[in-house]
Amino acid sequence: MRIRGSAVDVVLWGAALLCAAMTLWWSLASVPPGASLFVGVDKLEHGLAYFVTSLLFLLAAVWRPGRGDGVLARWSVWVAVALVAAGGLVEVLQSLIGRDAEVRDWLAEIVAVALAWGVVRAWSALRPSG
């Protein structure tokens, strides 16, 4: 059974928006699951949340495997910059609502976005669209 391109787009966009909403929820309104498992788990959670969310957004908007360039293909670097800026904004919002805002959290997010961008760039170079 082959899934049509538009269905894949809907799934990618839906998953990206769901991940973004969950990340925002855990960042502002709730305590992420496993927040006290071990030292540094917070940075790992930030990195994982931003890696998955960024990867999904990049696959939906920039490079759509097997389906060609996305609507923001020419702006891939700016998509990554916007994701990094969103992470910074969330850290600022955390400081305004009494949560712990840390530069190291934002650094974990920056690394995660950069890794996701690198994965998409490498994958698109190895497997051209079309």
N, C-alpha and C positions, 0 to 999 in steps of 0.2 A: 504494500500500500504506500503510495507516494503522497506526501503532504504538499499541497500547493503553496507557492511562494507567499501569497497573501496571508495564509493561515500561519505560516512560520513568523511573518512580520507581526501579526497580532499576538502570538505567543511571546515573542521576544519583547515587544513593547509592554505587554501586560506583566511579564515577569520582572522587567526593569522597574516599572512603576510600583509593583508590589514590594520589591526589595528596597526601593527608595523609601516607601512609606514605612516599612518595618524598621529600617535604619533610623529614620526620623523619630519614630515612636520610641525606640530603645534609647535614643540619644536625649530626648526631651521629656518623655512622659513616664517612662518605666525603667526598671533596672534590667539590663540584659541578662538572659539566662546564663548561669555559670559564672557570674561576675566575681565570685570569690574562690574559684577553683585553685588557682595558683598565682604567684606573683607574675605580673606581666600579661595575664589573660585579657585584660582590658585592651591593651595594644593589639593583641592578636585578633580580638573581636572587631576592633575598629578596622584593622587591615582587611580582614575577611569580608566584612560587610561592604566596604568600599570597593574591594576587588571584584566581588560578584556583581554588585550594582553597576559599576563602571563597565565591566565586561559586557553585561547585557545591554546597556545603553549604546556602547560602541558597536556591538553586533547588530543592533536594531537601526541605528542612525548613520553609521559610518561605512561599515563593510558588512554586507549581507552574504554570508557564504553560499556560493552556488547561485546567487540571485543578482549579483552586481552591486554597484555602489549604492549606499543609502542616501537619504536626502541631505545629510550633512557631511558627505564624504570629503568635500573640499575644505571642511572646517574641522578636521579630526583633532588637530592640536587644540583648537579653541573649545571643543567639546571636553577634552581632558582638563583644560584650564578651568572651565566652568564647574566641573566635578570637584576639582581641588578647592575652588572658591566656595562651593556649597559646603564642603567640609569645614572650612574656616568659619563660615557664617554659623554653622551649627555649634561650633565651639564657642563663639561669641554669645549665641543665644543661651547656651548652657550656663555661662557665667551670669546672665541676667535673671535666670530662674533658680539660682542657688545650687546648680549641679557643678561638679568639678570640670572646669575647662582647662585642658592642658595642651601646651604646644606639642608635647610628645605624641598626643593622640592625633593631632593634625599631621605631624610628620609621618605617622603610620598610615594615615589616609593618603597622603601624597605619594608615598612609596607604592601603596596598593593601586592607585590610579595609574601611576607610571608603569607598573607591571602589567596591568590590564591593557593599556595602550600598546605596550611592547608586544604582548601576546597577539593582539589583533593585527598589528603591523607585520609581525613575523608570519602569522598564519595566512594573511592575505598575500604575502610575497611567495609563500610556498604553494598556495592553492588559489590562483587567480580567479576572479569572479567570472561568472558566465555559465 
